[in-house]
Amino acid sequence: MKILIKNGRLIDPASGLDQLGDLSIAGGRIVGLGKASADFSADRVIDASGLTVMPGLVDLAARLREPGHEHEGMLESELKAAAAGGVTSLVCPPDTDPALDEPGLVEMLKFRARKLSRCRLFPLGALTRGLDGEALTEMAELTEAGCIGFSQAERPIRNTQFLTRALQYAATFDYAVWLHPQDPWLSGGVAASGAMATRLGLAGVPVTAETIALHTIFELVRSTGARVHLCRISSAAGVALVRAAKAEGLNVTADVTINSLHLTDVDIGYFNSAMRLSPPLRQGRDRDVLRAGLADGTLDALVSDHTPVGADEKNLPFAEATPGGTGLELLLSLALKWAQDDGVPLARALSVVTSEPVRVLGDALGSLAASAGRLIEGGVADVCVFDPASHWAVQPARLVSQGKHTPFAFEITGFELPASVRYTLVAGTVAHEAQAL
């Protein structure tokens, strides 16, 4: 199908493109940027006057809850939510039930995602069988099945010698390992250590739970040469350690969640379980340093950390509630809110949800690596069209995701978010079209 998106503001953060013009799409590829050629005959024309046309978003952390937790989210509902948020590619962690430790499970997940045609799915394979930290998975077979890296998700490897061997093996074949830095002996609390947790009587998670794990990971990266992506940095001290590791030349990248970028432990209020998140919300200084670290490139990507949680698991006392919140539909708006609040250039704000996540993924994307997260002629037509002038309040009942719990609900934060997604195209096919108001 040939589609012409005309009169939009075309923005490609990677190349610096920012101009008014047309986007011509044919055969799932971008065939023209700027003025459409006279001989281009479109089957459908989308008038993007007053709208911004950008690459589809790439989210490095989104739980889809299937298989095993279908009561919290289905593949169909969550990929539909991704499209509604302008997300055209996402990475899902391996902590499904069963864990993604067998090629057949990975192939099934990718097949179902392709059939739905809503969003590209890139699974992380389990680093160890059953995520139990005791035996390595068949990484070669999982890679062949479609895994773009290996992770333990929230399940730490307590045996440092075993983690060393896992990184050595991964380095031998240049597999990326995704690790959430958390010391298992210090991370058993439910809120960030500090005055708020003390006042509320909640078990705290100290910053050292993150920094000790980071020190360990960096020492192992030095000795093994492994390529490691650090998931969900949450503290000012963590940002400083990542900055030093990059300055040293270690092969590491890092991301931060929309939750940690905008919220602090004060937002817990009176035991609001919507704020029960992992990693826990930290103090205002941590949030400010995370924002600065994302702006200056110390942190590479902004992620939704989308984790649908059912009502039965969330409507509990704070310490007993399941951590997580819905975020796929909020990723673009919260990236733009950060840019507006801190005076971050628009190109940088959009790059941390498009081209920078693609750089983190690298060659694991295969033929998509050269053009995903980009608007370039000949590149894949994964496109997000949004209205920069609109504002909206997050009303959980109206979210597409099956998970209706989010810390950004208007009744909780009072946040009014900028920008609403009007169209999402995946490989030149319209995956989402907002209903006219």
C-alpha positions, 0 to 999 in steps of 0.5 A, spaced: 500 500 500 502 506 498 501 512 503 502 519 503 503 523 509 503 530 507 504 537 510 507 535 516 513 537 520 518 531 519 523 530 524 529 525 524 533 526 531 539 521 528 540 526 522 538 532 525 532 533 519 527 538 521 523 540 516 516 541 513 514 536 508 511 530 505 513 522 507 512 517 501 511 510 503 511 504 498 512 497 500 513 498 507 519 503 506 520 510 506 521 512 498 521 520 499 522 525 504 520 532 502 516 534 497 512 528 494 514 526 487 509 528 481 508 521 479 507 518 486 500 515 486 498 514 493 492 509 495 491 513 502 493 520 503 494 523 511 494 530 512 499 532 517 498 539 517 500 542 524 502 535 526 509 532 527 512 526 523 517 522 527 520 515 527 516 510 531 518 509 538 523 504 540 521 501 548 527 497 551 523 495 557 515 492 556 512 486 559 507 483 555 505 478 561 504 473 556 505 467 557 503 466 564 500 472 566 494 473 562 489 476 567 494 482 567 495 483 560 494 479 553 499 480 547 494 483 543 492 488 548 499 490 550 501 491 543 495 495 541 497 499 547 504 500 544 501 502 537 496 507 541 503 510 544 507 510 537 511 505 539 513 500 533 518 496 536 519 493 543 523 489 547 520 484 552 524 481 558 524 473 559 520 473 566 514 470 563 511 464 566 514 459 563 521 463 562 523 465 555 529 459 556 526 455 550 527 456 543 520 454 542 517 459 547 520 465 543 518 463 536 511 462 538 511 469 541 514 472 535 509 468 531 503 471 535 506 478 534 507 478 527 500 475 526 497 481 530 501 486 526 501 492 531 508 492 533 515 489 532 517 484 538 524 483 540 524 478 546 530 477 551 532 470 552 533 468 559 540 468 561 539 462 566 534 456 565 528 458 569 531 464 571 534 460 577 541 463 576 544 456 576 545 453 569 546 457 563 541 457 557 542 455 550 544 462 548 546 460 541 539 456 540 535 462 543 539 467 538 537 463 532 530 463 535 530 471 535 532 473 542 536 480 541 540 479 548 540 475 555 537 477 561 535 475 568 530 480 569 528 482 576 532 475 578 539 476 580 545 471 580 547 471 587 553 467 585 558 472 582 563 466 580 557 463 575 555 470 573 563 471 571 562 465 567 556 467 564 559 474 561 565 470 559 561 465 555 556 471 552 563 475 550 565 469 546 559 470 541 558 477 542 551 476 546 549 482 549 547 481 557 542 486 560 542 486 567 538 490 573 543 492 578 541 490 584 544 487 590 540 481 592 541 482 599 540 489 600 534 490 595 529 486 599 525 493 601 519 496 598 521 503 598 527 507 597 531 508 604 530 515 606 526 520 611 519 518 607 520 510 608 522 511 615 516 516 616 511 511 613 514 505 616 516 502 610 522 497 609 527 501 605 532 499 599 538 503 600 542 506 594 548 501 595 543 496 593 544 499 586 552 501 587 554 495 589 551 491 584 554 496 579 561 496 582 561 488 581 558 488 574 563 493 572 569 489 575 566 483 571 566 487 564 573 489 565 575 482 566 571 479 561 570 484 555 562 483 555 557 487 552 552 489 558 546 494 558 544 496 565 537 496 566 533 502 570 538 506 573 535 509 579 540 514 583 544 519 582 550 515 585 548 510 579 549 515 574 556 517 576 558 510 576 555 509 569 559 516 567 565 514 570 565 507 566 563 510 560 569 515 560 573 509 562 571 506 555 567 500 558 562 497 553 556 499 557 549 502 556 544 504 560 537 506 561 532 510 566 524 509 566 519 514 566 517 513 573 524 515 576 525 521 571 518 524 573 517 522 580 520 521 587 518 518 594 514 524 596 509 521 591 508 515 595 503 520 599 499 516 604 501 509 602 499 510 594 500 503 591 500 506 584 507 508 586 509 501 588 514 500 583 521 497 581 526 500 582 523 504 588 522 512 587 528 515 590 529 522 592 528 529 588 536 530 587 536 523 584 531 524 580 534 531 578 541 527 576 537 522 572 534 527 568 541 531 567 544 524 565 539 522 560 540 529 557 547 529 557 548 522 554 550 518 560 544 514 560 542 512 553 535 511 553 528 512 556 524 506 557 516 505 559 518 499 564 511 497 562 508 492 567 501 491 567 498 489 574 491 487 575 486 490 580 487 484 585 495 485 585 495 492 586 489 494 591 493 492 597 497 495 602 503 498 599 508 493 602 504 487 599 502 490 592 505 488 586 510 493 583 509 496 576 505 500 572 502 501 565 506 506 561 507 504 554 501 509 552 505 515 556 512 514 553 512 519 548 508 524 552 513 523 558 519 524 554 516 531 551 514 533 558 521 532 560 524 536 555 519 542 556 520 542 564 528 542 563 529 545 556 532 539 553 532 540 545 526 536 542 531 532 538 535 529 544 528 528 547 526 524 541 532 521 540 532 517 547 526 513 545 528 512 537 535 512 535 538 511 541 535 505 543 536 502 536 544 504 537 543 500 544 540 494 540 545 494 535 546 489 530 541 484 534 536 488 529 539 485 523 536 488 517 533 493 521 539 496 524 540 501 519 534 504 519 529 503 525 528 509 529 530 513 523 526 517 517 531 515 511 529 514 504 529 506 503 528 505 510 523 501 514 516 505 514 515 505 522 512 512 523 509 516 529 505 522 527 503 526 533 499 532 535 504 537 539 499 542 541 494 537 544 494 536 552 491 530 555 490 527 562 491 520 564 484 517 565 486 509 567 479 507 564 481 510 557 487 506 557 488 501 551 492 497 555 489 491 560 493 494 565 489 500 568 494 502 574 499 507 572 502 512 577 501 518 572 493 518 573 491 525 573 487 524 579 494 522 583 499 527 580 495 532 577 499 532 571 497 534 564 501 531 559 503 534 552 502 531 545 497 525 543 499 520 538 494 520 532 497 515 527 502 509 528 505 506 522 509 499 522 512 497 516 508 502 512 501 499 515 497 503 519 497 500 526 493 505 530 489 511 528 486 515 533 479 516 533 476 523 531 474 527 537 
